[in-house]
Amino acid sequence: MTKELSIFDVVGVEDVLTEEEKAVLSAEEDKKAKAKAKTDAAKPKPKPKPIEEFKVTAEWTIHFPTEAFRVSDFVDEDDIPEDGVTLEVVRQGIERHFPKFSAARTKWDMGATRYLISK
């Protein structure tokens, strides 16, 4: 194990802590750790926001950085009901053509006024 040298090592000065000082430092560290654990336990954990089911119809377009598609390019128009399909259904259709669009790697931004979905 390599020990780094300091200016005090060169002149022969050593850290001298008594057993009592070490015990006091250890006790202080323990108190701080316990206090932090109590405050962390007392804080209410934030509840995850419920994911609202967003539906799109065939008139929506999907925009990637360099390309644009219609929802019907990935989901058969006959399979799209009047109220629309979920973004997960659209993502699965895209993933069949572009494997990199897995559920873990895909985040959607929606513009409901312009019928726009972007990745």
C-alpha contacts under 8 A as a table, 3 or more apart, distances in Angstrom:
res1	aa1	res2	aa2	distance
5	L	8	F	7.97
5	L	9	D	5.93
5	L	10	V	7.53
6	S	9	D	5.27
6	S	10	V	6.84
7	I	10	V	5.30
7	I	11	V	6.77
8	F	11	V	5.35
8	F	12	G	6.07
8	F	13	V	5.01
8	F	14	E	7.05
9	D	12	G	5.06
9	D	13	V	5.87
9	D	14	E	6.96
10	V	13	V	7.72
17	L	20	E	7.91
17	L	21	E	5.89
17	L	22	K	6.39
18	T	21	E	5.19
18	T	22	K	6.30
19	E	22	K	5.06
19	E	23	A	6.14
20	E	23	A	5.08
20	E	24	V	6.25
21	E	24	V	5.06
21	E	25	L	6.20
22	K	25	L	5.17
22	K	26	S	6.10
23	A	26	S	5.06
23	A	27	A	6.06
24	V	27	A	5.08
24	V	28	E	6.18
25	L	28	E	5.14
25	L	29	E	6.25
26	S	29	E	5.15
26	S	30	D	6.21
27	A	30	D	5.04
27	A	31	K	6.22
28	E	31	K	5.11
28	E	32	K	6.27
29	E	32	K	5.16
29	E	33	A	6.19
30	D	33	A	5.10
30	D	34	K	6.16
31	K	34	K	5.16
31	K	35	A	6.08
32	K	35	A	5.13
32	K	36	K	6.13
33	A	36	K	5.17
33	A	37	A	6.15
34	K	37	A	5.02
34	K	38	K	6.20
35	A	38	K	5.14
35	A	39	T	6.29
36	K	39	T	5.20
36	K	40	D	6.06
37	A	40	D	5.12
37	A	41	A	6.09
38	K	41	A	5.11
38	K	42	A	6.08
39	T	42	A	5.04
39	T	43	K	6.32
40	D	43	K	5.45
41	A	44	P	7.65
53	E	86	T	6.57
53	E	87	L	7.98
54	F	86	T	5.73
54	F	87	L	6.48
55	K	83	D	7.10
55	K	84	G	5.10
55	K	85	V	4.96
55	K	86	T	4.45
55	K	87	L	6.36
56	V	60	W	6.43
56	V	83	D	7.64
56	V	84	G	4.75
56	V	85	V	5.43
56	V	86	T	6.37
56	V	87	L	7.05
57	T	60	W	5.87
57	T	71	V	7.18
57	T	80	I	6.72
57	T	81	P	7.80
57	T	82	E	7.25
57	T	83	D	7.07
57	T	84	G	4.42
57	T	85	V	6.46
58	A	61	T	7.98
58	A	70	R	6.87
58	A	71	V	5.26
58	A	72	S	5.33
58	A	77	E	6.58
58	A	80	I	7.09
58	A	84	G	7.63
59	E	70	R	7.01
59	E	71	V	7.11
59	E	72	S	8.00
59	E	115	Y	7.16
60	W	70	R	6.10
60	W	71	V	5.92
60	W	115	Y	4.72
60	W	116	L	5.83
60	W	117	I	7.30
61	T	68	A	6.78
61	T	69	F	5.57
61	T	70	R	4.33
61	T	71	V	5.86
61	T	115	Y	6.47
61	T	116	L	5.25
61	T	117	I	6.16
62	I	68	A	5.56
62	I	69	F	5.05
62	I	70	R	5.84
62	I	71	V	6.61
62	I	116	L	6.12
62	I	117	I	4.72
62	I	118	S	5.57
62	I	119	K	7.74
63	H	66	T	7.70
63	H	67	E	5.95
63	H	68	A	4.36
63	H	69	F	6.43
63	H	116	L	7.34
63	H	117	I	6.14
63	H	118	S	4.62
63	H	119	K	6.59
64	F	67	E	5.13
64	F	68	A	6.07
64	F	118	S	5.95
64	F	119	K	5.61
65	P	119	K	7.77
69	F	73	D	6.47
70	R	73	D	5.37
70	R	74	F	7.62
71	V	74	F	5.72
71	V	75	V	6.15
71	V	90	V	6.86
72	S	75	V	4.89
72	S	76	D	5.60
72	S	77	E	5.51
73	D	76	D	7.24
74	F	90	V	6.52
74	F	93	G	4.76
74	F	94	I	5.71
75	V	79	D	6.84
75	V	80	I	7.24
75	V	89	V	7.70
75	V	90	V	6.39
75	V	93	G	5.97
76	D	79	D	5.28
76	D	80	I	6.84
77	E	80	I	5.23
78	D	81	P	7.58
80	I	84	G	5.66
80	I	85	V	5.93
81	P	84	G	5.18
81	P	85	V	6.88
85	V	89	V	6.43
85	V	90	V	7.31
86	T	89	V	5.42
86	T	90	V	6.69
87	L	90	V	4.96
87	L	91	R	5.97
88	E	91	R	4.91
88	E	92	Q	6.11
89	V	92	Q	5.17
89	V	93	G	6.36
90	V	93	G	5.09
90	V	94	I	6.25
91	R	94	I	4.99
91	R	95	E	6.00
91	R	101	F	6.99
91	R	102	S	7.77
91	R	103	A	7.55
91	R	106	T	7.91
92	Q	95	E	4.97
92	Q	96	R	6.47
92	Q	102	S	7.91
93	G	96	R	5.40
93	G	97	H	7.20
94	I	97	H	5.44
94	I	98	F	5.85
94	I	99	P	7.81
94	I	101	F	6.89
95	E	98	F	4.72
95	E	99	P	4.68
95	E	100	K	6.78
95	E	101	F	5.11
95	E	102	S	6.36
96	R	99	P	6.17
98	F	101	F	6.08
99	P	102	S	6.52
100	K	105	R	7.38
101	F	105	R	6.02
101	F	106	T	5.61
102	S	105	R	5.33
102	S	106	T	6.15
103	A	106	T	5.49
106	T	119	K	6.89
107	K	119	K	6.08
108	W	117	I	6.51
108	W	118	S	5.83
108	W	119	K	5.16
109	D	117	I	5.73
109	D	118	S	5.31
109	D	119	K	6.50
110	M	115	Y	7.61
110	M	116	L	5.84
110	M	117	I	4.69
110	M	118	S	6.63
111	G	114	R	5.59
111	G	115	Y	5.84
111	G	116	L	4.97
111	G	117	I	6.37
112	A	115	Y	5.04
112	A	116	L	6.60
113	T	116	L	7.88
